[in-house]
Amino acid sequence: MDDVAERRPGAGGAGMPAGTSRRVVHEPSGWARMATVVVAAGLAVGAVTLAAGGGGEPESHEDRDDWRGSAPATYAHAVARLGRARSFAYRGSVHATGPTPLRPGPPTVVDMRVEGAVLLPSSITREVALDDRGHAIETVTSGPAAWRRTASSAQRLADARWGSVASADGGAPGRAGTDVEPPPSRLGMALVSDVLRSARNPRDAEPDRTGRVIRAVLPPRTGAHGDAGCAPCDAHGDVLDGGEVTITLRDGDDIARVVVASPGPDPDLVLDLDIDRLGEPVVTPEEVGEPARRVVPVDALDAAGVDAVELGVLPPGWALTGARAGARTPTPQPGCSWLALDYRDLAAVGDRWLSLHVTSETCASGGRVGTGVIEGHSFRVGAFRGLAWGSGGAVSDGTTRVYFQTDLQPGDLAELLASLRPFDPASTPEDAARS
């Protein structure tokens, strides 16, 4: 981070610490690499929208030799390439005067140095931020959920406790002084891709030592006459309305640096990030699964009589990407609770996912599984039996009811459900290959 601090005003003088007990990025390097994985995860998430066709350049540009001609075509090509990369790492500086979906959680320090990673298809980010005294904040986001832990130094983060700062049910904190809005579908640096594709009027700027520089403006979310102005901008709130985006290209193709700033001489939000490791593995299943499970209130489940279960074996590359517990809505009877678990294959090009909703058989609505209340195919895995229909189903062992939704084939689903075991927030499912 020293090189970043040298060329960025206010980035801080000291670099990231060199040693730590955990790393986000698995390659020979210091603690700084761990942080790099986290932040990159946020950026990568938003970019997946581009890969899916949400604003990139026409496909014909990929096979043409003249796309470098105009700034708009070059900008669209570079942003689309970031989305197709599916993942990336980042490091740099952040200036933020308050919370936004890009920076979820209560405000801490205005100026911080950051390293992180983004996994776009799964909307997963992981970031470690340091203030000028070396205090560390680690943030992990997965879709609309975010978790955070803090320590006096980066080396002590591994021993710190995780807490939830945003949930899939409650969303992320909005900007101070604004009306409550629907929570975004993802948080953290994953939204940077939304920012990039929402920018308009790309134009060339003075090139730097890295390569070509292009600037663009960020439109307001609502048009001048009340019409929809910028749908992608809804995700990152109004703090960037009228702001500016600057990208620097490496070798004419890939984005090497992103600068995002809200308007005015004293902007509320400035992101200055170097981008690298495009398309490389940047977030491990353990790095997102650990905070997700650590914050589950198991005492509430026990009090409600829910013998919660989880998958005991995960295939290579799969991760627990979300875990939450609470009262079922609508509640069949007072005191009922449920546990929701989301699993996903982080390495899959397409979607490979499984969601479980676990409750007690007493609290489950619709009668006992397998009594014909819902038509479907008979389904049995270990001590659990029930019905499967379409992309979902439910099984029960007589005490615990497990509803499931998935895009997996029946054989793969049965193999995963056969590993159901009591939920333990202190443990980690075995990462074992399936036969």
Beta strands, then each sheet from edge to edge (+ up, - down):
strand 1: 87-96
strand 2: 111-119
strand 3: 124-130
strand 4: 136-142
strand 5: 145-151
strand 6: 163-166
strand 7: 200-205
strand 8: 213-217
strand 9: 244-250
strand 10: 254-261
strand 11: 269-276
strand 12: 309-311
strand 13: 313-314
strand 14: 318-327
strand 15: 337-345
strand 16: 353-360
strand 17: 377-381
strand 18: 384-389
strand 19: 392-396
strand 20: 400-406
strand 21: 420-422
strand 22: 430-431
sheet 1: 6+ 5- 4+ 3- 2+ 1- 11+ 10- 9+ 8- 7+
sheet 2: 12+ 21-
sheet 3: 13+ 22+
sheet 4: 14+ 15- 16+ 20- 19+ 18- 17+
end
